Amino acid sequence: MRRQQIIAAVIAFIVIVAGIAIFTYVTSFFKITLTFSQRVNEITLFKVAEGNDQQISVLKQSGSVSLQKGSYYVVPKGDTISTEPIQFDVIDADKTVEINPDLSEDYMKQKLSEEQPKVAAAAVQAFPTAKNYVLQAGKLFNDADWYGGILRLKTDTRAEMDWYRVIAHKEGGQWKIIGKPSLVITKNNFSSVPQNVIDGTNSLNAEPTY
């Protein structure tokens, strides 16, 4: 009888330990929802691992995956987007990760060549004296709906240079000049402009027109 009690106790102990192990394993996973922006065609999900990162899955639309604690990243694919990895951590709770990559550098350059003449026309419409200036050193930001550039006087000389920074925003398919052309763009004077657009525009350098 005593032997049977010992065996029963051992079995019960094993069952309890196994149950705890299973419970611990199951509860170590968290629901991670990955939501795509419209321009993302698919993503490849990786787990960061020492020596060699582990590919977890490929998703072609928004969805959820079960992941354990750790560091992860996704590599997005799309016709117009950057393929730079987007990193996130799983700590101790379910979470939603938005996959909204920047537009690619190549796409932004292509769009710039299309949009810069339109911004120049908008500048002349807003400030008729802008017809005496060349719009140069332009750059698109965010969803290619913000523009920063430099208006430089066509008759510039080495002794006398005249130029201003200008910011435009595309609204309803039309470019609109924001504020007045300025030597330096500040948040105080351009409160509606995103900070990255202000910083990017201030970093542009004027090119000689003489």
Backbone bond lengths (Angstrom), bond angles and torsions (degrees), N, CA, C in turn:
res aa  C-N    CA-C-N  psi(-1)  N-CA   C-N-CA  omega(-1)  CA-C   N-CA-C  phi
1 M - - - 1.464 - - 1.527 110.21 -
2 R 1.335 114.33 -43.69 1.458 118.70 -179.91 1.524 111.27 -61.58
3 R 1.344 115.27 -38.39 1.461 119.70 179.74 1.507 110.70 -64.23
4 Q 1.322 116.00 -41.43 1.466 120.12 178.94 1.530 110.97 -64.08
5 Q 1.327 116.27 -36.63 1.466 120.26 178.88 1.532 110.86 -66.05
6 I 1.340 114.08 -39.68 1.462 118.48 178.78 1.520 110.24 -64.59
7 I 1.343 116.37 -44.97 1.468 121.15 179.47 1.524 110.04 -61.23
8 A 1.335 116.24 -43.80 1.464 120.76 179.69 1.527 110.65 -62.77
9 A 1.317 116.06 -40.44 1.465 120.39 179.86 1.523 110.72 -65.46
10 V 1.354 115.59 -41.93 1.465 120.08 178.80 1.523 110.33 -63.03
11 I 1.329 116.19 -44.30 1.466 120.51 179.61 1.525 110.40 -62.35
12 A 1.336 115.21 -43.69 1.462 119.87 179.53 1.525 110.16 -62.05
13 F 1.332 115.93 -40.59 1.464 120.60 179.12 1.528 110.83 -63.31
14 I 1.327 115.28 -44.43 1.472 119.87 179.53 1.522 110.81 -62.33
15 V 1.342 115.86 -43.02 1.465 120.63 179.53 1.527 110.62 -61.78
16 I 1.344 115.80 -43.47 1.470 119.93 -179.86 1.526 110.83 -63.76
17 V 1.335 115.56 -46.34 1.468 119.82 179.79 1.526 110.47 -61.87
18 A 1.338 115.86 -44.00 1.463 119.85 179.52 1.530 110.85 -63.34
19 G 1.333 115.01 -40.87 1.459 119.83 178.98 1.517 111.57 -62.45
20 I 1.342 115.76 -42.49 1.465 120.07 178.40 1.526 110.41 -63.97
21 A 1.340 115.58 -42.24 1.465 120.05 -179.55 1.524 110.54 -63.08
22 I 1.338 116.12 -43.73 1.468 119.95 179.78 1.521 110.51 -65.12
23 F 1.335 116.15 -43.42 1.458 120.94 179.88 1.530 110.43 -62.04
24 T 1.342 115.46 -44.36 1.465 120.28 -179.78 1.526 110.58 -62.75
25 Y 1.337 116.11 -41.83 1.460 120.30 -179.79 1.523 111.07 -65.05
26 V 1.327 115.97 -47.42 1.464 120.13 -177.38 1.525 110.70 -63.28
27 T 1.329 116.83 -42.69 1.460 120.18 -177.33 1.529 112.93 -78.45
28 S 1.334 116.95 -3.50 1.466 119.19 177.49 1.526 111.72 -82.06
29 F 1.332 116.63 -6.42 1.456 121.48 178.75 1.527 110.19 -97.33
30 F 1.324 115.28 144.24 1.453 121.19 178.99 1.527 109.69 -127.63
31 K 1.324 114.79 149.19 1.464 120.26 -179.59 1.525 109.19 -81.92
32 I 1.320 115.63 116.25 1.456 121.58 178.99 1.530 108.58 -112.03
33 T 1.306 115.91 116.65 1.463 121.22 -179.92 1.519 109.21 -96.16
34 L 1.316 115.92 124.48 1.464 122.50 -179.55 1.523 108.43 -107.59
35 T 1.319 116.42 115.05 1.467 120.47 -178.69 1.527 109.64 -108.73
36 F 1.333 115.98 130.77 1.467 122.22 -176.72 1.526 110.66 -95.46
37 S 1.319 115.83 145.20 1.462 119.66 164.95 1.526 107.47 -76.74
38 Q 1.316 117.47 163.93 1.465 121.54 -173.78 1.524 112.82 -62.43
39 R 1.321 118.10 -27.88 1.459 119.41 -176.85 1.521 114.00 -85.01
40 V 1.345 117.96 0.33 1.470 121.54 177.62 1.524 109.17 -90.69
41 N 1.330 116.55 125.47 1.469 121.00 178.99 1.529 112.10 -88.13
42 E 1.323 115.94 -39.58 1.462 120.54 178.40 1.520 109.40 -164.49
43 I 1.339 115.65 165.02 1.459 120.41 175.36 1.526 109.16 -134.74
44 T 1.323 115.09 152.40 1.459 121.54 171.11 1.524 106.90 -113.28
45 L 1.333 115.72 126.37 1.464 122.08 -175.81 1.521 110.33 -99.38
46 F 1.330 116.25 130.85 1.462 122.47 179.34 1.526 110.56 -124.65
47 K 1.326 115.59 149.32 1.467 121.33 169.85 1.522 108.19 -105.18
48 V 1.328 115.89 132.78 1.454 120.65 179.24 1.525 108.72 -72.21
49 A 1.324 116.19 123.11 1.464 121.69 -179.32 1.516 109.14 -135.50
50 E 1.291 116.22 147.22 1.460 120.85 -179.13 1.526 110.00 -63.91
51 G 1.298 115.30 125.54 1.459 119.55 177.53 1.505 113.65 93.45
52 N 1.333 117.65 -48.06 1.466 119.88 -175.98 1.521 109.18 -156.58
53 D 1.331 116.97 115.17 1.456 120.74 -179.87 1.527 110.12 -65.67
54 Q 1.329 114.83 147.12 1.460 121.29 -174.19 1.530 110.88 -105.16
55 Q 1.344 116.53 124.11 1.456 119.62 175.84 1.521 109.05 -74.99
56 I 1.333 115.82 129.26 1.463 121.06 -177.25 1.521 111.54 -96.42
57 S 1.326 115.98 -52.01 1.466 119.08 -177.40 1.524 110.65 -166.69
58 V 1.323 114.57 168.77 1.463 122.56 174.27 1.522 107.46 -120.51
59 L 1.330 116.94 127.09 1.462 121.83 179.62 1.520 109.67 -117.03
60 K 1.322 116.36 135.05 1.466 121.21 179.44 1.519 112.07 -104.71
61 Q 1.320 116.91 1.43 1.458 121.57 175.52 1.523 108.74 -158.67
62 S 1.320 116.34 167.13 1.462 120.12 179.65 1.522 110.15 -57.51
63 G 1.333 115.77 144.21 1.457 119.99 -179.34 1.517 111.14 -176.21
64 S 1.325 115.47 -175.23 1.459 121.17 -177.51 1.523 110.87 -119.12
65 V 1.319 115.88 147.31 1.451 122.83 175.63 1.518 108.41 -133.89
66 S 1.336 116.57 155.54 1.466 122.13 177.20 1.525 108.26 -100.50
67 L 1.320 115.87 121.01 1.457 120.80 -176.37 1.518 110.97 -131.52
68 Q 1.338 115.26 147.97 1.450 120.95 174.89 1.531 110.27 -87.14
69 K 1.323 114.90 171.40 1.459 119.20 177.72 1.519 109.74 -56.17
70 G 1.325 116.32 143.10 1.447 120.24 178.94 1.515 111.59 152.18
71 S 1.313 115.35 -176.94 1.462 122.46 178.35 1.520 109.49 -104.71
72 Y 1.320 115.99 137.09 1.459 122.29 -176.55 1.527 109.68 -135.75
73 Y 1.324 115.36 166.12 1.467 120.16 171.39 1.515 109.13 -153.71
74 V 1.323 114.89 155.93 1.461 119.92 176.43 1.524 108.42 -120.70
75 V 1.324 115.42 146.55 1.465 121.82 174.33 1.529 106.51 -110.56
76 P 1.334 117.05 110.22 1.469 119.93 -177.59 1.521 112.09 -82.78
77 K 1.326 115.48 156.00 1.461 121.32 174.46 1.522 108.83 -131.41
78 G 1.330 114.95 143.15 1.456 121.21 178.91 1.515 109.41 -179.03
79 D 1.301 117.06 163.94 1.465 121.00 -174.91 1.524 113.20 -69.50
80 T 1.333 117.22 -29.48 1.469 119.66 -171.79 1.523 113.67 -121.21
81 I 1.323 118.31 4.17 1.466 120.19 -170.04 1.525 113.15 -105.47
82 S 1.317 114.40 160.65 1.458 121.53 172.29 1.525 109.00 -73.67
83 T 1.328 115.77 143.79 1.473 120.25 179.04 1.531 111.32 -99.64
84 E 1.333 116.65 17.52 1.461 119.86 177.05 1.528 109.61 -62.18
85 P 1.354 118.29 137.05 1.466 120.90 -179.95 1.528 111.79 -60.19
86 I 1.323 115.58 144.75 1.471 122.35 175.42 1.529 106.83 -111.67
87 Q 1.315 117.56 116.91 1.457 122.69 -172.86 1.521 111.31 -97.24
88 F 1.340 115.10 151.31 1.462 120.85 172.85 1.528 108.64 -157.85
89 D 1.325 116.11 160.07 1.461 122.33 179.86 1.520 110.18 -116.87
90 V 1.325 115.33 144.42 1.456 121.83 170.95 1.522 106.23 -105.91
91 I 1.327 116.77 121.81 1.468 119.72 -174.34 1.525 111.10 -110.15
92 D 1.318 117.55 -76.87 1.458 118.45 -177.23 1.530 112.27 -151.02
93 A 1.334 116.29 28.67 1.462 118.82 -178.76 1.522 109.98 -160.61
94 D 1.327 115.63 159.85 1.463 120.86 172.63 1.534 108.83 -64.24
95 K 1.317 116.64 153.37 1.460 119.48 178.86 1.506 110.74 -157.67
96 T 1.335 115.18 163.69 1.458 122.38 175.21 1.521 108.84 -113.84
97 V 1.322 116.24 132.05 1.465 121.82 179.03 1.526 108.07 -115.92
98 E 1.308 116.70 121.48 1.460 121.17 179.23 1.527 109.81 -88.61
99 I 1.309 115.89 124.69 1.472 122.04 178.48 1.523 107.38 -99.25
100 N 1.319 114.99 93.36 1.456 121.17 -176.11 1.531 108.75 -132.70
101 P 1.322 117.51 71.97 1.468 120.80 -175.17 1.518 113.06 -68.23
102 D 1.333 114.75 157.97 1.460 120.23 175.30 1.522 109.86 -67.64
103 L 1.310 115.20 158.92 1.459 119.91 171.88 1.524 108.80 -68.26
104 S 1.320 116.61 148.37 1.459 120.56 -176.28 1.523 110.88 -70.64
105 E 1.321 115.50 156.15 1.462 121.50 179.65 1.529 110.94 -61.62
106 D 1.330 116.87 -41.17 1.470 120.46 179.51 1.531 111.11 -62.22
107 Y 1.340 115.66 -42.43 1.463 119.41 -179.35 1.527 110.28 -65.84
108 M 1.328 117.05 -40.48 1.461 120.93 -179.15 1.525 110.96 -64.79
109 K 1.329 116.64 -38.46 1.467 119.57 177.82 1.524 110.85 -65.31
110 Q 1.324 116.27 -40.75 1.460 120.58 178.71 1.529 110.75 -63.38
111 K 1.333 115.88 -45.00 1.456 120.21 -179.91 1.530 111.39 -65.91
112 L 1.347 116.02 -34.98 1.468 119.43 -179.68 1.523 111.29 -59.77
113 S 1.336 116.24 -42.55 1.470 119.39 -179.50 1.529 110.96 -64.34
114 E 1.334 116.81 -27.59 1.461 120.92 178.71 1.528 111.94 -81.14
115 E 1.331 115.56 -37.93 1.457 120.22 -170.60 1.524 114.51 -90.71
116 Q 1.334 118.45 -25.71 1.464 119.59 -175.16 1.533 113.19 -59.08
117 P 1.339 120.21 -43.92 1.475 119.15 177.39 1.533 112.34 -60.18
118 K 1.330 116.88 -32.32 1.462 120.45 179.11 1.525 110.75 -70.71
119 V 1.356 116.05 -38.21 1.461 119.76 176.58 1.524 110.00 -65.55
120 A 1.328 116.43 -40.71 1.471 120.55 178.59 1.533 110.48 -59.91
121 A 1.314 116.71 -41.73 1.468 120.55 178.76 1.521 110.66 -65.60
122 A 1.336 116.62 -38.85 1.463 120.79 178.49 1.517 111.01 -65.77
123 A 1.342 116.82 -35.46 1.461 121.19 178.55 1.530 110.77 -65.03
124 V 1.311 116.82 -43.38 1.464 120.97 179.18 1.527 110.91 -65.63
125 Q 1.327 116.23 -37.09 1.460 120.22 178.83 1.527 110.83 -66.42
126 A 1.341 116.10 -40.54 1.463 119.95 -178.96 1.524 112.20 -76.76
127 F 1.325 116.04 -36.73 1.470 122.01 -178.37 1.532 108.15 -134.89
128 P 1.309 118.15 93.88 1.477 121.15 -175.95 1.521 114.23 -51.44
129 T 1.346 118.07 -30.32 1.467 119.82 179.45 1.521 111.93 -67.89
130 A 1.344 117.00 -12.60 1.472 120.24 179.26 1.521 111.68 -64.77
131 K 1.342 117.67 -14.76 1.469 120.11 177.89 1.519 111.35 -65.63
132 N 1.331 115.92 -17.69 1.471 120.46 177.86 1.530 112.11 -88.85
133 Y 1.326 115.97 3.20 1.462 121.39 -176.67 1.528 110.91 -118.88
134 V 1.318 114.75 157.67 1.467 121.96 174.34 1.528 107.56 -105.30
135 L 1.330 116.24 130.71 1.465 119.67 176.18 1.526 107.86 -87.36
136 Q 1.312 116.47 115.78 1.466 120.24 -175.11 1.528 111.39 -136.80
137 A 1.313 114.35 173.62 1.472 121.73 176.60 1.518 112.32 54.26
138 G 1.335 116.23 38.92 1.454 119.77 -176.62 1.526 113.77 -79.24
139 K 1.344 114.56 157.09 1.465 120.99 177.86 1.525 108.93 -151.79
140 L 1.351 115.57 139.72 1.461 121.59 175.34 1.525 109.58 -95.65
141 F 1.326 115.38 149.89 1.461 121.27 -179.03 1.524 110.78 -131.20
142 N 1.330 114.29 162.37 1.467 123.79 174.29 1.528 111.37 56.44
143 D 1.327 118.10 -118.90 1.469 120.35 -179.15 1.519 111.26 -93.63
144 A 1.325 116.05 34.26 1.468 122.96 -175.85 1.523 110.82 60.80
145 D 1.352 116.06 24.91 1.459 120.50 179.45 1.533 112.31 -111.23
146 W 1.332 116.36 3.27 1.469 121.84 172.42 1.525 108.11 -124.02
147 Y 1.318 114.72 142.43 1.461 120.37 -177.76 1.525 109.39 -133.15
148 G 1.315 115.80 138.77 1.458 121.67 171.70 1.508 108.91 -128.34
149 G 1.329 116.77 137.62 1.460 119.66 -179.04 1.514 111.14 -158.11
150 I 1.305 115.79 -175.50 1.465 122.02 -179.01 1.520 109.89 -126.48
151 L 1.333 115.00 128.85 1.461 121.84 172.70 1.521 107.51 -94.76
152 R 1.336 115.81 120.56 1.466 119.09 -179.21 1.519 109.88 -123.78
153 L 1.327 115.35 134.98 1.458 121.26 -177.61 1.525 110.74 -59.01
154 K 1.326 115.89 132.77 1.464 120.89 -177.73 1.528 112.28 -63.60
155 T 1.335 116.44 -28.60 1.472 120.24 -176.55 1.527 112.61 -99.26
156 D 1.328 116.37 23.83 1.473 120.23 177.37 1.530 111.35 -54.12
157 T 1.326 114.47 145.27 1.464 120.88 171.36 1.517 108.48 -126.54
158 R 1.298 116.86 169.54 1.460 120.22 177.96 1.533 111.36 -61.23
159 A 1.327 116.16 -33.73 1.458 120.02 -177.21 1.526 112.48 -80.03
160 E 1.312 116.04 -27.43 1.469 119.48 -176.43 1.527 109.55 -138.52
161 M 1.337 115.55 108.18 1.462 121.31 -179.98 1.523 109.31 -111.51
162 D 1.305 116.04 135.33 1.457 121.60 -176.09 1.528 108.34 -131.53
163 W 1.328 117.24 111.92 1.457 120.43 -179.45 1.522 111.47 -152.29
164 Y 1.335 115.17 157.01 1.463 121.57 -178.18 1.531 109.31 -142.58
165 R 1.311 115.48 149.64 1.464 120.53 172.66 1.525 108.72 -86.42
166 V 1.322 114.55 145.00 1.463 119.84 -177.68 1.523 109.34 -137.20
167 I 1.323 116.33 144.83 1.468 122.47 178.52 1.522 108.70 -125.53
168 A 1.325 115.61 138.62 1.467 121.25 178.02 1.531 109.47 -132.17
169 H 1.327 114.92 152.34 1.465 121.41 178.87 1.525 108.87 -129.03
170 K 1.325 116.02 135.90 1.458 120.27 179.91 1.524 109.18 -91.23
171 E 1.322 115.35 117.33 1.464 121.74 -178.77 1.524 109.47 -128.05
172 G 1.333 115.97 124.25 1.467 119.31 -179.57 1.510 113.00 60.27
173 G 1.337 115.85 31.84 1.458 120.69 178.44 1.515 114.29 83.05
174 Q 1.346 117.67 0.68 1.457 121.57 -178.06 1.527 110.35 -120.38
175 W 1.335 116.05 140.72 1.460 120.65 177.25 1.521 110.41 -82.84
176 K 1.342 114.55 136.52 1.456 121.48 178.68 1.527 108.71 -129.14
177 I 1.325 116.97 128.54 1.456 120.83 177.91 1.529 108.97 -72.61
178 I 1.323 116.64 131.35 1.464 121.94 -179.30 1.524 109.50 -97.81
179 G 1.343 116.52 125.02 1.455 120.52 178.98 1.519 112.04 64.78
180 K 1.327 114.88 -155.32 1.462 121.10 179.09 1.521 110.06 -112.40
181 P 1.332 117.34 145.59 1.471 119.39 174.75 1.527 109.84 -52.71
182 S 1.351 116.42 135.61 1.466 121.53 -174.50 1.520 110.36 -139.61
183 L 1.324 115.77 156.67 1.469 119.91 175.82 1.519 110.95 -67.71
184 V 1.336 115.83 -39.72 1.458 121.85 178.80 1.523 107.80 -132.76
185 I 1.326 116.44 133.38 1.459 121.61 178.56 1.530 108.53 -91.24
186 T 1.323 117.12 127.61 1.468 121.37 178.67 1.522 110.09 -123.54
187 K 1.316 115.63 154.94 1.464 120.77 179.42 1.526 110.72 -65.64
188 N 1.309 117.13 -31.80 1.462 120.30 179.25 1.523 111.67 -61.21
189 N 1.332 116.52 -40.53 1.456 120.63 -177.44 1.527 113.61 -91.06
190 F 1.337 116.19 -16.35 1.476 121.21 -178.81 1.536 108.57 -131.29
191 S 1.315 115.55 61.10 1.471 121.18 -172.28 1.524 113.50 -64.44
192 S 1.337 117.88 -25.79 1.465 120.58 -177.59 1.525 113.21 -85.88
193 V 1.324 116.14 -5.36 1.465 120.70 -175.36 1.530 110.07 -91.21
194 P 1.338 118.47 131.31 1.469 120.59 177.20 1.532 111.58 -57.05
195 Q 1.330 116.01 145.91 1.460 120.31 -175.51 1.524 112.22 -61.28
196 N 1.350 117.05 -35.88 1.467 118.13 -178.92 1.534 111.91 -66.81
197 V 1.329 116.37 -29.21 1.468 120.48 177.35 1.528 109.45 -71.81
198 I 1.335 116.48 -41.24 1.471 120.82 177.35 1.525 110.26 -60.84
199 D 1.337 115.69 -49.60 1.471 119.74 -178.02 1.525 111.24 -63.27
200 G 1.333 116.44 -42.78 1.462 120.36 -179.05 1.516 112.36 -65.38
201 T 1.324 116.50 -38.92 1.463 120.11 179.64 1.533 110.90 -69.07
202 N 1.328 116.53 -39.48 1.464 119.89 178.80 1.529 112.39 -66.74
203 S 1.324 117.28 -21.56 1.467 120.45 -179.15 1.526 112.95 -84.71
204 L 1.338 117.34 -8.47 1.458 120.83 -179.60 1.532 110.30 -72.91
205 N 1.317 115.82 146.44 1.467 122.30 179.39 1.518 110.56 -112.88
206 A 1.323 116.04 137.20 1.455 121.08 177.96 1.526 110.07 -73.03
207 E 1.329 115.21 145.47 1.455 121.43 177.89 1.535 109.54 -107.90
208 P 1.317 118.48 143.60 1.470 120.99 -178.64 1.533 111.77 -59.32
209 T 1.332 116.44 143.90 1.469 120.87 173.96 1.520 110.38 -108.93
210 Y 1.339 118.28 -4.12 1.466 120.80 179.31 1.515 110.32 -89.62
